Amino acid sequence: MSSVPASADVLRKGQATISDYDAVAAGFDAGNANHDVSQNMQALLKPLLADAEPGMSPALDILDLGCAGGRDLLEFAR
């Protein structure tokens, strides 16, 4: 027996997920529009920079997995 769901089931679940996201999207956007991401950035960078040589700033690459709207990634790009 295959563990892959039937196409109709996958479509139904996908539509339900999108509906769930759509139901909270406006509130999520409003709550994050003016969020200061500096605390998020420091929480990520502090352990990464802890092992850096004194006076040196290591080059870091950030992989964004597409979670949320990219707010933090935009700030890192600046």
All heavy atoms as TSV, in Angstrom:
chain	resi	resn	atom	element	x	y	z
A	1	MET	N	N	0.850	-1.186	0.000
A	1	MET	CA	C	0.000	0.000	0.000
A	1	MET	C	C	0.891	1.243	0.000
A	1	MET	O	O	1.823	1.355	0.773
A	1	MET	CB	C	-0.906	-0.033	1.220
A	1	MET	CG	C	-1.861	1.116	1.299
A	1	MET	SD	S	-3.042	0.813	2.632
A	1	MET	CE	C	-4.371	1.734	2.020
A	2	SER	N	N	0.605	2.178	-0.850
A	2	SER	CA	C	1.409	3.380	-1.008
A	2	SER	C	C	1.150	4.360	0.135
A	2	SER	O	O	0.023	4.508	0.599
A	2	SER	CB	C	1.070	4.042	-2.343
A	2	SER	OG	O	1.742	5.267	-2.442
A	3	SER	N	N	2.217	5.041	0.589
A	3	SER	CA	C	2.062	6.050	1.636
A	3	SER	C	C	1.844	7.435	1.036
A	3	SER	O	O	1.710	8.409	1.762
A	3	SER	CB	C	3.292	6.055	2.538
A	3	SER	OG	O	4.436	6.424	1.787
A	4	VAL	N	N	1.807	7.534	-0.289
A	4	VAL	CA	C	1.580	8.811	-0.962
A	4	VAL	C	C	0.081	9.075	-1.023
A	4	VAL	O	O	-0.668	8.238	-1.521
A	4	VAL	CB	C	2.185	8.791	-2.389
A	4	VAL	CG1	C	1.895	10.098	-3.104
A	4	VAL	CG2	C	3.670	8.508	-2.327
A	5	PRO	N	N	-0.365	10.220	-0.495
A	5	PRO	CA	C	-1.801	10.518	-0.516
A	5	PRO	C	C	-2.316	10.686	-1.949
A	5	PRO	O	O	-1.581	11.060	-2.844
A	5	PRO	CB	C	-1.926	11.840	0.239
A	5	PRO	CG	C	-0.610	12.101	0.849
A	5	PRO	CD	C	0.402	11.256	0.164
A	6	ALA	N	N	-3.574	10.428	-2.130
A	6	ALA	CA	C	-4.215	10.609	-3.426
A	6	ALA	C	C	-4.183	12.093	-3.796
A	6	ALA	O	O	-4.201	12.963	-2.932
A	6	ALA	CB	C	-5.651	10.105	-3.373
A	7	SER	N	N	-4.143	12.385	-5.066
A	7	SER	CA	C	-4.052	13.768	-5.548
A	7	SER	C	C	-5.163	14.661	-5.011
A	7	SER	O	O	-4.919	15.804	-4.639
A	7	SER	CB	C	-4.071	13.790	-7.070
A	7	SER	OG	O	-2.930	13.168	-7.578
A	8	ALA	N	N	-6.384	14.171	-4.958
A	8	ALA	CA	C	-7.501	14.976	-4.453
A	8	ALA	C	C	-7.294	15.323	-2.986
A	8	ALA	O	O	-7.596	16.443	-2.545
A	8	ALA	CB	C	-8.813	14.234	-4.648
A	9	ASP	N	N	-6.739	14.377	-2.217
A	9	ASP	CA	C	-6.477	14.617	-0.799
A	9	ASP	C	C	-5.386	15.672	-0.622
A	9	ASP	O	O	-5.495	16.567	0.217
A	9	ASP	CB	C	-6.067	13.312	-0.118
A	9	ASP	CG	C	-6.001	13.434	1.388
A	9	ASP	OD1	O	-6.877	14.105	1.978
A	9	ASP	OD2	O	-5.067	12.858	1.988
A	10	VAL	N	N	-4.344	15.593	-1.430
A	10	VAL	CA	C	-3.267	16.579	-1.372
A	10	VAL	C	C	-3.800	17.962	-1.722
A	10	VAL	O	O	-3.497	18.951	-1.052
A	10	VAL	CB	C	-2.102	16.183	-2.317
A	10	VAL	CG1	C	-1.102	17.308	-2.442
A	10	VAL	CG2	C	-1.436	14.911	-1.838
A	11	LEU	N	N	-4.594	18.044	-2.755
A	11	LEU	CA	C	-5.186	19.317	-3.167
A	11	LEU	C	C	-6.067	19.888	-2.067
A	11	LEU	O	O	-5.978	21.077	-1.741
A	11	LEU	CB	C	-5.988	19.135	-4.454
A	11	LEU	CG	C	-6.626	20.391	-5.024
A	11	LEU	CD1	C	-5.577	21.449	-5.345
A	11	LEU	CD2	C	-7.433	20.052	-6.273
A	12	ARG	N	N	-6.902	19.067	-1.464
A	12	ARG	CA	C	-7.793	19.519	-0.388
A	12	ARG	C	C	-6.988	20.048	0.797
A	12	ARG	O	O	-7.288	21.107	1.340
A	12	ARG	CB	C	-8.700	18.368	0.057
A	12	ARG	CG	C	-9.702	18.746	1.151
A	12	ARG	CD	C	-10.493	17.537	1.626
A	12	ARG	NE	N	-9.673	16.430	2.081
A	12	ARG	CZ	C	-9.028	16.393	3.260
A	12	ARG	NH1	N	-9.112	17.407	4.076
A	12	ARG	NH2	N	-8.318	15.333	3.599
A	13	LYS	N	N	-5.952	19.316	1.177
A	13	LYS	CA	C	-5.118	19.755	2.308
A	13	LYS	C	C	-4.375	21.043	1.980
A	13	LYS	O	O	-4.232	21.925	2.827
A	13	LYS	CB	C	-4.142	18.658	2.701
A	13	LYS	CG	C	-4.821	17.487	3.378
A	13	LYS	CD	C	-3.840	16.390	3.721
A	13	LYS	CE	C	-4.554	15.218	4.397
A	13	LYS	NZ	N	-3.631	14.132	4.714
A	14	GLY	N	N	-3.915	21.161	0.760
A	14	GLY	CA	C	-3.229	22.386	0.340
A	14	GLY	C	C	-4.161	23.585	0.390
A	14	GLY	O	O	-3.790	24.663	0.862
A	15	GLN	N	N	-5.381	23.407	-0.095
A	15	GLN	CA	C	-6.366	24.487	-0.068
A	15	GLN	C	C	-6.725	24.874	1.364
A	15	GLN	O	O	-6.893	26.056	1.674
A	15	GLN	CB	C	-7.611	24.089	-0.858
A	15	GLN	CG	C	-7.361	24.021	-2.340
A	15	GLN	CD	C	-8.506	23.392	-3.118
A	15	GLN	OE1	O	-9.278	22.589	-2.594
A	15	GLN	NE2	N	-8.607	23.742	-4.391
A	16	ALA	N	N	-6.831	23.887	2.248
A	16	ALA	CA	C	-7.141	24.164	3.651
A	16	ALA	C	C	-6.002	24.956	4.303
A	16	ALA	O	O	-6.241	25.891	5.072
A	16	ALA	CB	C	-7.387	22.863	4.410
A	17	THR	N	N	-4.771	24.596	3.984
A	17	THR	CA	C	-3.612	25.307	4.540
A	17	THR	C	C	-3.593	26.752	4.063
A	17	THR	O	O	-3.391	27.679	4.858
A	17	THR	CB	C	-2.302	24.595	4.135
A	17	THR	OG1	O	-2.318	23.277	4.669
A	17	THR	CG2	C	-1.092	25.339	4.655
A	18	ILE	N	N	-3.814	26.960	2.777
A	18	ILE	CA	C	-3.835	28.322	2.238
A	18	ILE	C	C	-4.959	29.130	2.871
A	18	ILE	O	O	-4.777	30.302	3.222
A	18	ILE	CB	C	-3.953	28.286	0.700
A	18	ILE	CG1	C	-2.643	27.746	0.113
A	18	ILE	CG2	C	-4.275	29.672	0.139
A	18	ILE	CD1	C	-2.708	27.420	-1.357
A	19	SER	N	N	-6.114	28.524	3.072
A	19	SER	CA	C	-7.231	29.222	3.733
A	19	SER	C	C	-6.867	29.621	5.152
A	19	SER	O	O	-7.203	30.723	5.599
A	19	SER	CB	C	-8.476	28.339	3.747
A	19	SER	OG	O	-8.967	28.161	2.448
A	20	ASP	N	N	-6.170	28.729	5.868
A	20	ASP	CA	C	-5.743	29.043	7.230
A	20	ASP	C	C	-4.790	30.235	7.244
A	20	ASP	O	O	-4.905	31.133	8.075
A	20	ASP	CB	C	-5.070	27.834	7.888
A	20	ASP	CG	C	-6.057	26.738	8.242
A	20	ASP	OD1	O	-7.277	27.005	8.257
A	20	ASP	OD2	O	-5.600	25.608	8.509
A	21	TYR	N	N	-3.825	30.227	6.336
A	21	TYR	CA	C	-2.887	31.349	6.252
A	21	TYR	C	C	-3.609	32.637	5.870
A	21	TYR	O	O	-3.347	33.700	6.435
A	21	TYR	CB	C	-1.772	31.064	5.242
A	21	TYR	CG	C	-0.660	30.209	5.788
A	21	TYR	CD1	C	-0.448	28.924	5.297
A	21	TYR	CD2	C	0.184	30.677	6.788
A	21	TYR	CE1	C	0.573	28.128	5.791
A	21	TYR	CE2	C	1.213	29.895	7.288
A	21	TYR	CZ	C	1.401	28.619	6.778
A	21	TYR	OH	O	2.408	27.844	7.270
A	22	ASP	N	N	-4.496	32.571	4.897
A	22	ASP	CA	C	-5.238	33.754	4.470
A	22	ASP	C	C	-6.052	34.355	5.612
A	22	ASP	O	O	-6.205	35.577	5.696
A	22	ASP	CB	C	-6.166	33.415	3.298
A	22	ASP	CG	C	-5.424	33.252	1.987
A	22	ASP	OD1	O	-4.227	33.626	1.916
A	22	ASP	OD2	O	-6.033	32.727	1.027
A	23	ALA	N	N	-6.560	33.513	6.496
A	23	ALA	CA	C	-7.401	33.983	7.604
A	23	ALA	C	C	-6.624	34.848	8.592
A	23	ALA	O	O	-7.207	35.689	9.268
A	23	ALA	CB	C	-8.032	32.790	8.322
A	24	VAL	N	N	-5.315	34.657	8.684
A	24	VAL	CA	C	-4.526	35.412	9.669
A	24	VAL	C	C	-3.507	36.354	9.032
A	24	VAL	O	O	-2.784	37.060	9.731
A	24	VAL	CB	C	-3.794	34.449	10.639
A	24	VAL	CG1	C	-4.797	33.620	11.430
A	24	VAL	CG2	C	-2.803	33.569	9.906
A	25	ALA	N	N	-3.456	36.404	7.704
A	25	ALA	CA	C	-2.423	37.166	7.007
A	25	ALA	C	C	-2.444	38.656	7.339
A	25	ALA	O	O	-1.394	39.251	7.619
A	25	ALA	CB	C	-2.545	36.965	5.496
A	26	ALA	N	N	-3.594	39.280	7.328
A	26	ALA	CA	C	-3.669	40.720	7.573
A	26	ALA	C	C	-3.210	41.058	8.992
A	26	ALA	O	O	-2.452	42.015	9.199
A	26	ALA	CB	C	-5.087	41.233	7.336
A	27	GLY	N	N	-3.627	40.272	9.967
A	27	GLY	CA	C	-3.208	40.502	11.346
A	27	GLY	C	C	-1.724	40.275	11.534
A	27	GLY	O	O	-1.041	41.021	12.246
A	28	PHE	N	N	-1.186	39.247	10.899
A	28	PHE	CA	C	0.248	38.973	10.970
A	28	PHE	C	C	1.029	40.128	10.372
A	28	PHE	O	O	2.004	40.609	10.950
A	28	PHE	CB	C	0.575	37.676	10.226
A	28	PHE	CG	C	2.022	37.302	10.274
A	28	PHE	CD1	C	2.533	36.596	11.349
A	28	PHE	CD2	C	2.877	37.667	9.251
A	28	PHE	CE1	C	3.880	36.248	11.406
A	28	PHE	CE2	C	4.226	37.334	9.292
A	28	PHE	CZ	C	4.721	36.624	10.379
A	29	ASP	N	N	0.593	40.607	9.217
A	29	ASP	CA	C	1.263	41.717	8.549
A	29	ASP	C	C	1.231	42.976	9.407
A	29	ASP	O	O	2.253	43.649	9.577
A	29	ASP	CB	C	0.615	41.966	7.187
A	29	ASP	CG	C	1.396	42.965	6.353
A	29	ASP	OD1	O	2.643	42.887	6.327
A	29	ASP	OD2	O	0.757	43.819	5.719
A	30	ALA	N	N	0.070	43.284	9.958
A	30	ALA	CA	C	-0.056	44.483	10.792
A	30	ALA	C	C	0.809	44.389	12.047
A	30	ALA	O	O	1.426	45.371	12.463
A	30	ALA	CB	C	-1.520	44.690	11.187
A	31	GLY	N	N	0.884	43.214	12.634
A	31	GLY	CA	C	1.678	43.036	13.844
A	31	GLY	C	C	3.171	43.035	13.618
A	31	GLY	O	O	3.956	43.205	14.553
A	32	ASN	N	N	3.596	42.845	12.386
A	32	ASN	CA	C	5.020	42.777	12.076
A	32	ASN	C	C	5.529	43.956	11.259
A	32	ASN	O	O	6.729	44.049	10.999
A	32	ASN	CB	C	5.326	41.478	11.327
A	32	ASN	CG	C	5.311	40.295	12.254
A	32	ASN	OD1	O	6.255	40.067	12.974
A	32	ASN	ND2	N	4.221	39.557	12.234
A	33	ALA	N	N	4.653	44.846	10.855
A	33	ALA	CA	C	5.030	45.935	9.956
A	33	ALA	C	C	6.143	46.809	10.523
A	33	ALA	O	O	7.046	47.220	9.802
A	33	ALA	CB	C	3.808	46.780	9.625
A	34	ASN	N	N	6.100	47.099	11.803
A	34	ASN	CA	C	7.087	48.003	12.403
A	34	ASN	C	C	7.934	47.304	13.463
A	34	ASN	O	O	8.453	47.946	14.368
A	34	ASN	CB	C	6.374	49.214	13.015
A	34	ASN	CG	C	5.674	50.023	11.953
A	34	ASN	OD1	O	6.269	50.375	10.934
A	34	ASN	ND2	N	4.404	50.309	12.163
A	35	HIS	N	N	8.078	46.009	13.331
A	35	HIS	CA	C	8.839	45.234	14.309
A	35	HIS	C	C	10.330	45.516	14.185
A	35	HIS	O	O	10.885	45.518	13.096
A	35	HIS	CB	C	8.564	43.740	14.103
A	35	HIS	CG	C	9.334	42.855	15.023
A	35	HIS	ND1	N	9.030	42.754	16.353
A	35	HIS	CD2	C	10.403	42.054	14.807
A	35	HIS	CE1	C	9.885	41.901	16.921
A	35	HIS	NE2	N	10.723	41.476	15.991
A	36	ASP	N	N	10.987	45.780	15.299
A	36	ASP	CA	C	12.438	45.989	15.328
A	36	ASP	C	C	13.115	44.627	15.331
A	36	ASP	O	O	12.998	43.871	16.294
A	36	ASP	CB	C	12.808	46.775	16.585
A	36	ASP	CG	C	14.297	46.987	16.746
A	36	ASP	OD1	O	15.059	46.689	15.798
A	36	ASP	OD2	O	14.720	47.437	17.819
A	37	VAL	N	N	13.826	44.316	14.268
A	37	VAL	CA	C	14.436	42.997	14.137
A	37	VAL	C	C	15.849	42.936	14.718
A	37	VAL	O	O	16.500	41.899	14.639
A	37	VAL	CB	C	14.457	42.510	12.668
A	37	VAL	CG1	C	13.050	42.399	12.127
A	37	VAL	CG2	C	15.311	43.390	11.810
A	38	SER	N	N	16.322	44.004	15.332
A	38	SER	CA	C	17.691	44.011	15.853
A	38	SER	C	C	17.912	42.918	16.897
A	38	SER	O	O	18.990	42.304	16.942
A	38	SER	CB	C	18.055	45.386	16.416
A	38	SER	OG	O	17.212	45.723	17.496
A	39	GLN	N	N	16.919	42.641	17.728
A	39	GLN	CA	C	17.055	41.576	18.726
A	39	GLN	C	C	17.175	40.214	18.044
A	39	GLN	O	O	17.984	39.387	18.444
A	39	GLN	CB	C	15.869	41.592	19.689
A	39	GLN	CG	C	15.982	40.551	20.781
A	39	GLN	CD	C	14.818	40.602	21.761
A	39	GLN	OE1	O	13.959	41.467	21.687
A	39	GLN	NE2	N	14.787	39.671	22.679
A	40	ASN	N	N	16.395	40.000	16.991
A	40	ASN	CA	C	16.485	38.750	16.238
A	40	ASN	C	C	17.880	38.596	15.634
A	40	ASN	O	O	18.475	37.515	15.657
A	40	ASN	CB	C	15.469	38.713	15.093
A	40	ASN	CG	C	14.041	38.904	15.536
A	40	ASN	OD1	O	13.770	39.495	16.566
A	40	ASN	ND2	N	13.114	38.442	14.737
A	41	MET	N	N	18.383	39.691	15.062
A	41	MET	CA	C	19.689	39.662	14.414
A	41	MET	C	C	20.796	39.357	15.423
A	41	MET	O	O	21.683	38.543	15.155
A	41	MET	CB	C	19.956	40.989	13.707
A	41	MET	CG	C	19.026	41.229	12.534
A	41	MET	SD	S	19.170	42.868	11.810
A	41	MET	CE	C	20.784	42.757	11.054
A	42	GLN	N	N	20.740	39.998	16.573
A	42	GLN	CA	C	21.765	39.759	17.588
A	42	GLN	C	C	21.714	38.328	18.115
A	42	GLN	O	O	22.750	37.718	18.361
A	42	GLN	CB	C	21.620	40.764	18.739
A	42	GLN	CG	C	22.018	42.174	18.349
A	42	GLN	CD	C	23.424	42.233	17.773
A	42	GLN	OE1	O	24.369	41.691	18.322
A	42	GLN	NE2	N	23.546	42.888	16.630
A	43	ALA	N	N	20.517	37.796	18.287
A	43	ALA	CA	C	20.377	36.418	18.767
A	43	ALA	C	C	20.993	35.428	17.775
A	43	ALA	O	O	21.553	34.408	18.178
A	43	ALA	CB	C	18.907	36.085	18.999
A	44	LEU	N	N	20.907	35.726	16.500
A	44	LEU	CA	C	21.496	34.855	15.487
A	44	LEU	C	C	23.001	35.062	15.382
A	44	LEU	O	O	23.777	34.115	15.325
A	44	LEU	CB	C	20.835	35.114	14.132
A	44	LEU	CG	C	21.442	34.370	12.941
A	44	LEU	CD1	C	21.235	32.866	13.090
A	44	LEU	CD2	C	20.842	34.858	11.638
A	45	LEU	N	N	23.416	36.322	15.359
A	45	LEU	CA	C	24.827	36.628	15.107
A	45	LEU	C	C	25.754	36.379	16.293
A	45	LEU	O	O	26.922	36.011	16.096
A	45	LEU	CB	C	24.969	38.077	14.657
A	45	LEU	CG	C	24.382	38.402	13.294
A	45	LEU	CD1	C	24.482	39.889	13.018
A	45	LEU	CD2	C	25.076	37.600	12.202
A	46	LYS	N	N	25.264	36.574	17.495
A	46	LYS	CA	C	26.138	36.448	18.669
A	46	LYS	C	C	26.890	35.118	18.710
A	46	LYS	O	O	28.123	35.107	18.820
A	46	LYS	CB	C	25.352	36.675	19.958
A	46	LYS	CG	C	26.219	36.707	21.194
A	46	LYS	CD	C	25.396	37.030	22.424
A	46	LYS	CE	C	26.299	37.026	23.656
A	46	LYS	NZ	N	25.544	37.351	24.862
A	47	PRO	N	N	26.216	33.976	18.610
A	47	PRO	CA	C	26.972	32.716	18.645
A	47	PRO	C	C	27.843	32.506	17.406
A	47	PRO	O	O	28.899	31.882	17.485
A	47	PRO	CB	C	25.904	31.638	18.759
A	47	PRO	CG	C	24.635	32.281	18.367
A	47	PRO	CD	C	24.780	33.744	18.613
A	48	LEU	N	N	27.422	33.047	16.267
A	48	LEU	CA	C	28.211	32.885	15.047
A	48	LEU	C	C	29.505	33.692	15.103
A	48	LEU	O	O	30.532	33.283	14.554
A	48	LEU	CB	C	27.392	33.306	13.822
A	48	LEU	CG	C	26.165	32.459	13.508
A	48	LEU	CD1	C	25.382	33.068	12.354
A	48	LEU	CD2	C	26.557	31.027	13.196
A	49	LEU	N	N	29.441	34.839	15.755
A	49	LEU	CA	C	30.604	35.721	15.828
A	49	LEU	C	C	31.489	35.433	17.038
A	49	LEU	O	O	32.605	35.941	17.124
A	49	LEU	CB	C	30.154	37.181	15.842
A	49	LEU	CG	C	29.363	37.627	14.607
A	49	LEU	CD1	C	28.884	39.061	14.786
A	49	LEU	CD2	C	30.187	37.480	13.344
A	50	ALA	N	N	31.009	34.614	17.959
A	50	ALA	CA	C	31.755	34.340	19.201
A	50	ALA	C	C	33.118	33.716	18.929
A	50	ALA	O	O	34.070	33.957	19.668
A	50	ALA	CB	C	30.934	33.435	20.111
A	51	ASP	N	N	33.243	32.924	17.886
A	51	ASP	CA	C	34.504	32.246	17.585
A	51	ASP	C	C	35.386	33.019	16.616
A	51	ASP	O	O	36.434	32.527	16.212
A	51	ASP	CB	C	34.220	30.852	17.005
A	51	ASP	CG	C	33.564	29.932	18.025
A	51	ASP	OD1	O	33.826	30.107	19.233
A	51	ASP	OD2	O	32.788	29.063	17.623
A	52	ALA	N	N	34.981	34.224	16.246
A	52	ALA	CA	C	35.765	35.015	15.292
A	52	ALA	C	C	37.067	35.485	15.940
A	52	ALA	O	O	37.139	35.708	17.143
A	52	ALA	CB	C	34.952	36.218	14.823
A	53	GLU	N	N	38.078	35.636	15.119
A	53	GLU	CA	C	39.354	36.175	15.595
A	53	GLU	C	C	39.128	37.610	16.048
A	53	GLU	O	O	38.358	38.346	15.443
A	53	GLU	CB	C	40.381	36.146	14.458
A	53	GLU	CG	C	40.752	34.756	13.995
A	53	GLU	CD	C	41.553	33.987	15.044
A	53	GLU	OE1	O	42.327	34.615	15.792
A	53	GLU	OE2	O	41.380	32.759	15.115
A	54	PRO	N	N	39.810	38.027	17.112
A	54	PRO	CA	C	39.663	39.415	17.582
A	54	PRO	C	C	39.958	40.412	16.456
A	54	PRO	O	O	40.937	40.269	15.736
A	54	PRO	CB	C	40.707	39.514	18.691
A	54	PRO	CG	C	40.911	38.108	19.150
A	54	PRO	CD	C	40.727	37.254	17.923
A	55	GLY	N	N	39.081	41.368	16.296
A	55	GLY	CA	C	39.244	42.396	15.279
A	55	GLY	C	C	38.821	41.970	13.882
A	55	GLY	O	O	38.863	42.765	12.948
A	56	MET	N	N	38.426	40.723	13.727
A	56	MET	CA	C	38.020	40.218	12.413
A	56	MET	C	C	36.507	39.995	12.395
A	56	MET	O	O	35.925	39.583	13.381
A	56	MET	CB	C	38.720	38.896	12.096
A	56	MET	CG	C	40.231	38.990	12.033
A	56	MET	SD	S	40.802	40.033	10.688
A	56	MET	CE	C	40.424	39.012	9.296
A	57	SER	N	N	35.914	40.258	11.277
A	57	SER	CA	C	34.493	39.997	11.091
A	57	SER	C	C	34.362	38.939	10.008
A	57	SER	O	O	34.664	39.202	8.847
A	57	SER	CB	C	33.773	41.275	10.681
A	57	SER	OG	O	32.402	41.040	10.541
A	58	PRO	N	N	33.946	37.726	10.381
A	58	PRO	CA	C	33.879	36.660	9.388
A	58	PRO	C	C	32.782	36.914	8.353
A	58	PRO	O	O	31.767	37.534	8.653
A	58	PRO	CB	C	33.547	35.421	10.211
A	58	PRO	CG	C	32.849	35.950	11.412
A	58	PRO	CD	C	33.456	37.300	11.681
A	59	ALA	N	N	33.028	36.460	7.149
A	59	ALA	CA	C	31.997	36.543	6.110
A	59	ALA	C	C	30.951	35.468	6.388
A	59	ALA	O	O	31.295	34.322	6.657
A	59	ALA	CB	C	32.615	36.331	4.743
A	60	LEU	N	N	29.707	35.868	6.373
A	60	LEU	CA	C	28.620	34.932	6.650
A	60	LEU	C	C	27.644	34.926	5.479
A	60	LEU	O	O	27.315	35.970	4.938
A	60	LEU	CB	C	27.870	35.329	7.924
A	60	LEU	CG	C	28.687	35.379	9.209
A	60	LEU	CD1	C	27.846	35.963	10.341
A	60	LEU	CD2	C	29.186	33.999	9.584
A	61	ASP	N	N	27.208	33.751	5.098
A	61	ASP	CA	C	26.145	33.603	4.109
A	61	ASP	C	C	24.883	33.191	4.851
A	61	ASP	O	O	24.939	32.383	5.769
A	61	ASP	CB	C	26.490	32.532	3.080
A	61	ASP	CG	C	27.656	32.934	2.199
A	61	ASP	OD1	O	27.749	34.116	1.844
A	61	ASP	OD2	O	28.474	32.057	1.871
A	62	ILE	N	N	23.762	33.755	4.456
A	62	ILE	CA	C	22.488	33.440	5.099
A	62	ILE	C	C	21.585	32.751	4.089
A	62	ILE	O	O	21.382	33.246	2.980
A	62	ILE	CB	C	21.805	34.711	5.635
A	62	ILE	CG1	C	22.689	35.353	6.712
A	62	ILE	CG2	C	20.418	34.390	6.183
A	62	ILE	CD1	C	22.186	36.685	7.203
A	63	LEU	N	N	21.075	31.615	4.468
A	63	LEU	CA	C	20.126	30.881	3.639
A	63	LEU	C	C	18.724	31.137	4.177
A	63	LEU	O	O	18.409	30.782	5.310
A	63	LEU	CB	C	20.435	29.376	3.674
A	63	LEU	CG	C	19.425	28.465	2.993
A	63	LEU	CD1	C	19.336	28.777	1.501
A	63	LEU	CD2	C	19.790	27.007	3.235
A	64	ASP	N	N	17.895	31.786	3.393
A	64	ASP	CA	C	16.511	32.051	3.773
A	64	ASP	C	C	15.656	30.923	3.213
A	64	ASP	O	O	15.631	30.689	2.007
A	64	ASP	CB	C	16.065	33.387	3.209
A	64	ASP	CG	C	14.651	33.767	3.616
A	64	ASP	OD1	O	13.972	32.951	4.274
A	64	ASP	OD2	O	14.219	34.879	3.287
A	65	LEU	N	N	14.964	30.231	4.088
A	65	LEU	CA	C	14.143	29.103	3.671
A	65	LEU	C	C	12.728	29.512	3.278
A	65	LEU	O	O	11.866	28.668	3.094
A	65	LEU	CB	C	14.100	28.050	4.779
A	65	LEU	CG	C	15.458	27.467	5.143
A	65	LEU	CD1	C	15.342	26.508	6.302
A	65	LEU	CD2	C	16.103	26.793	3.945
A	66	GLY	N	N	12.499	30.799	3.163
A	66	GLY	CA	C	11.202	31.252	2.699
A	66	GLY	C	C	10.133	31.268	3.767
A	66	GLY	O	O	8.955	31.206	3.460
A	67	CYS	N	N	10.524	31.335	5.016
A	67	CYS	CA	C	9.550	31.382	6.104
A	67	CYS	C	C	9.100	32.822	6.298
A	67	CYS	O	O	9.918	33.722	6.424
A	67	CYS	CB	C	10.171	30.851	7.390
A	67	CYS	SG	S	10.761	29.164	7.229
A	68	ALA	N	N	7.827	33.026	6.301
A	68	ALA	CA	C	7.219	34.340	6.518
A	68	ALA	C	C	7.516	35.272	5.354
A	68	ALA	O	O	7.744	34.837	4.237
A	68	ALA	CB	C	7.629	34.911	7.863
A	69	GLY	N	N	7.555	36.568	5.644
A	69	GLY	CA	C	7.641	37.558	4.577
A	69	GLY	C	C	9.032	38.050	4.219
A	69	GLY	O	O	9.172	38.902	3.365
A	70	GLY	N	N	10.055	37.563	4.876
A	70	GLY	CA	C	11.415	37.978	4.551
A	70	GLY	C	C	11.863	39.243	5.256
A	70	GLY	O	O	12.871	39.840	4.892
A	71	ARG	N	N	11.138	39.670	6.282
A	71	ARG	CA	C	11.445	40.888	7.009
A	71	ARG	C	C	12.879	40.893	7.545
A	71	ARG	O	O	13.621	41.851	7.349
A	71	ARG	CB	C	10.448	41.059	8.161
A	71	ARG	CG	C	10.721	42.202	9.099
A	71	ARG	CD	C	9.973	42.050	10.409
A	71	ARG	NE	N	10.486	40.899	11.118
A	71	ARG	CZ	C	9.776	40.171	11.967
A	71	ARG	NH1	N	8.538	40.472	12.216
A	71	ARG	NH2	N	10.303	39.138	12.569
A	72	ASP	N	N	13.278	39.826	8.215
A	72	ASP	CA	C	14.613	39.770	8.794
A	72	ASP	C	C	15.677	39.739	7.702
A	72	ASP	O	O	16.715	40.381	7.807
A	72	ASP	CB	C	14.761	38.545	9.703
A	72	ASP	CG	C	13.867	38.616	10.941
A	72	ASP	OD1	O	13.029	39.530	11.038
A	72	ASP	OD2	O	14.022	37.754	11.806
A	73	LEU	N	N	15.419	38.983	6.637
A	73	LEU	CA	C	16.375	38.896	5.542
A	73	LEU	C	C	16.596	40.261	4.902
A	73	LEU	O	O	17.739	40.616	4.584
A	73	LEU	CB	C	15.883	37.904	4.493
A	73	LEU	CG	C	16.837	37.644	3.346
A	73	LEU	CD1	C	18.141	37.030	3.839
A	73	LEU	CD2	C	16.201	36.743	2.311
A	74	LEU	N	N	15.549	41.044	4.746
A	74	LEU	CA	C	15.703	42.388	4.196
A	74	LEU	C	C	16.625	43.238	5.069
A	74	LEU	O	O	17.458	43.980	4.567
A	74	LEU	CB	C	14.345	43.075	4.061
A	74	LEU	CG	C	13.461	42.596	2.923
A	74	LEU	CD1	C	12.087	43.246	3.007
A	74	LEU	CD2	C	14.112	42.887	1.583
A	75	GLU	N	N	16.478	43.106	6.362
A	75	GLU	CA	C	17.322	43.868	7.290
A	75	GLU	C	C	18.776	43.423	7.196
A	75	GLU	O	O	19.691	44.248	7.225
A	75	GLU	CB	C	16.790	43.754	8.714
A	75	GLU	CG	C	17.339	44.780	9.657
A	75	GLU	CD	C	17.027	46.214	9.256
A	75	GLU	OE1	O	15.953	46.473	8.692
A	75	GLU	OE2	O	17.889	47.085	9.489
A	76	PHE	N	N	19.013	42.139	7.081
A	76	PHE	CA	C	20.389	41.647	6.926
A	76	PHE	C	C	21.004	42.146	5.629
A	76	PHE	O	O	22.191	42.423	5.568
A	76	PHE	CB	C	20.428	40.109	6.960
A	76	PHE	CG	C	20.503	39.541	8.349
A	76	PHE	CD1	C	19.410	38.906	8.902
A	76	PHE	CD2	C	21.661	39.628	9.092
A	76	PHE	CE1	C	19.478	38.377	10.176
A	76	PHE	CE2	C	21.734	39.103	10.364
A	76	PHE	CZ	C	20.634	38.470	10.911
A	77	ALA	N	N	20.206	42.249	4.589
A	77	ALA	CA	C	20.712	42.714	3.292
A	77	ALA	C	C	21.140	44.170	3.344
A	77	ALA	O	O	22.003	44.589	2.582
A	77	ALA	CB	C	19.656	42.504	2.217
A	78	ARG	N	N	20.567	44.943	4.238
A	78	ARG	CA	C	20.928	46.356	4.360
A	78	ARG	C	C	22.273	46.428	4.992
A	78	ARG	O	O	23.107	47.098	5.012
A	78	ARG	CB	C	19.920	47.103	5.208
A	78	ARG	CG	C	18.594	47.223	4.529
A	78	ARG	CD	C	17.654	48.123	5.313
A	78	ARG	NE	N	16.395	48.166	4.620
A	78	ARG	CZ	C	15.231	47.900	5.168
A	78	ARG	NH1	N	15.133	47.600	6.406
A	78	ARG	NH2	N	14.135	47.956	4.459
